[in-house]
Each structure stands twice: as C-alpha cells, then as structure tokens.
Amino acid sequence: AASTTARREGFDFSLGPDVEAFRREVRTFLATHVTDEVIEAAHRTGTVHDRGLHQAMAEAGWISAGWPAEFGGQGRSPLEMNALTEEMYLSGAPVDGLGVASLVAHTLLIDGTDWQKRTIIPEILTGRALCCLGYSEPDAGSDVAACATRAIRDGDEWTINGQKMFTTLAHEAHYVFLLTRTNTSVAKHKGLTMFVVPMDRPGISITPVHTMGGERTNITYYDDVTVDDKYRVGEVDGGWQTMMTALVFERNSAWYGELVRLLDHGLGWARSAPSPAGGPMIDDPLVRERLARIAIGNEVSNLLGWRAAWMASEGTLPGVEGTMAKLFTTEHYQFAGNELIDALGTAGLVRHGDPAATAADGWIEAIYRHCQVTTIYGGTSEICRGIIAERGLQLPRNR
C-alpha cells in the first residue's frame, strides 16, 4: 500500500489521450510511407529528404498540423507536434526538409511581413516550397555574427554578394534563409539583416560537399544577387534578433528518436552476436553496463525534450530549456555512438551496404559518423553552454 501511495504522489508523465491517439495515427502513416527504399535512398545520396514523403505529409495536413486554421492548419498542440517529430525520427524518416521548412515558417510568423505571411508561409505549409539555411561562412566557423556576406540597398532592392557554407538542401530548396551584413560601422552582431531569398535568382550557384557522416551539404555563392525589399525579414540591422527567434525552433531534442534507434541497433547486436566467453554478448556485464548507460541518458533526453514542449504548450517560448535539451541530447548521442562502436570492436568498422556488415547491418558505424556533427547543428555545444549560463543562470559573459 505504501509503495502504491508513493507512486501516486510522483510525477505523472503520461501525455493524455489526444496526444497518444495522434501518435498512433502518425505511426500508421509512417509504416506505410517510410519504406526501406526511402531510408536507403537517403543514406545512398546523402540528401536527408524525400519529395514523395514530404508531399504525402502535406496532403495529410501534417506540415501545417500545429498551425491555426487561418493558415490551413489543424491547431495541434505543441505536445502533439512533439509526438509527431519524435515518431518521424523513430521511424528513420528523412525529414531535414520538414524541419528546416517548419523553422523558417515559424520565424516568418513572428518576424515576417504581412506579404510573407500571406505568400511564403502557405507555400511552405502546403509542401510547395522547401527552405535551406544560409548562416555559416568559410572564415567565421560557428561565430555567425562574423558574417561577411554583404547586402547593399538601392531603393527598394538589395544586392547581395558573398558565400555560405553548410547550406544543406540548397540543391532542393526554393528559398534560402540568408543572414547578411548591412552595416559595417557597428558591433558585428548589430549590423546584420535577414532575408528569405528565392533560390532561382540569377547569381546563385551551388557546389556540393559530402561530409564524413555521409550527408550531402553545399557551398552556396551569391554574385550580385538582387532581391526586392519584400524578401527582407525583420528590421534592417535587426537580423541577429531574427536569427535568435529561428534558433529557438532549431534547438530541440528531435535527435531523441535517433538515440532510440541507435540503442535498438545495439540491443539487436548484443542479443545475436556470440560472446568469446560463450552465450550472446548481452550476457557480458560490461556490455550490459554500456547499454544501460545509454538507456538512462535516452530517458533524460526524452524528459528534457518534453519539458520544452510542455512549456510551449503553456505559451512560453522555451529558449533556454530547448537549448538544454539540444545540448544534452546531442552530446549523449555522441556518447552512445562511442560506447557502441567500442563494444563492437572490429565489427564496428564495416559500413552499411557492405556484404561483410553483420553487426547491426553496419548501421551503428553509419550513426557513429553521423552523430559527430549534431553538436554543431543549431549552435555548437560551447554556444549552447553560453546561452544557458548567461540567459538561464544570469552569469556574466565570458567573452
């Protein structure tokens, strides 16, 4: 009786019948549309996007599911949308296009003009337009405030010159969410302006870059690219604040689903691989300890992500809390990859697609390479720690 009372006095992490019903609906959809062929095509090409899946999601109304009815949405709660994102990653669906499109659309909703809300947001939410992010530059690293791509105004037009690194999906996108420098006489983070630039503008060129993790990204070049002022997002020289809005929507714990998939691969290997001592590897206490540590970290990641979603459902923008979820989840993702690649030994060197790949069909090796970049996406771990320290703990700036 005492233990029952103690349990009842604890925290209730159940999500409610509406969220769970929506989750079941999503799982049924994904079981139909996320086929082995879709997953293999993304792995083979490095383009973590599938046009057919994206369009099917648009037709189901799920790209706009969390939006109000005036935008053609379903008015789904942040908790329901977190369940959707979680299930997408759990299924292995290639959803980079969906994630970036959602980020840009939400930022335009907050900082965009009426024309952008009437024109560009509907294009995104109906699946007709994809977006890519033009933040990083060759000489700036993760310091996006060091942006050197220039935008010079002439009446109602701007001329843009420069280049961007890591513009993933630029070869598929219709718009680039582009950070530019419009003022060189003020502090570097105060002279920035954001644009949403059509990718078919003359002067834009793309060079592919294939990464260690197998993903394709791009270098994009902007040579005398002219755009109308209606494509400017936010105030002139106010691009830093606009980018901070966007980063709230990028810093989430969506990689939790990938963590679960990684652990599933590890468990599958441990249950089937023979141990030198006899029996399966999962009987080895050191292997079990590795798996247990990964599972514990996964649970922490899950709860941090759901806390941020809960805050959003209560009308609070989870800037610091979303950053905490992103920081922990991506660093734990790398920890888990390291633990499993160590446990596999030489079997962990064989890549997916190699006939010799017997340990989890080479997926652990593929995920190990992929997870290294996740602590850079959406702000490096150093940047995230600075945000948590300065905005969450009110500590003084350290640089």
Secondary structure, DSSP 8 states (H G I E B T S, - for coil): -HHHHHHHTS------HHHHHHHHHHHHHHHHHS-HHHHHHHHHH---B-HHHHHHHHHHT-SSTTS-GGGT-----HHHHHHHHHHHHHHT--BHHHHHHHHHHHHHHHH--HHHHHHHHHHHHTTS--EEEE---TTTTT-GGG---EEEEETTEEEEEEEES--TTTTT-SEEEEEEE--SSS-GGGSEEEEEEETTSTTEEEEEEE-TTS-EEEEEEEEEEEEEGGGEESSTT-HHHHHHHHHHHH-S-TTHHHHHHHHHHHHHHHHHSB-TTSSBGGGSHHHHHHHHHHHHHHHHHHHHHHHHHHHHHTT---HHHHHHHHHHHHHHHHHHHHHHHHHHGGGGGS-TT-TT--SGGGHHHHHHHHHGGGGTTTS-HHHHHHHIIIIIS------
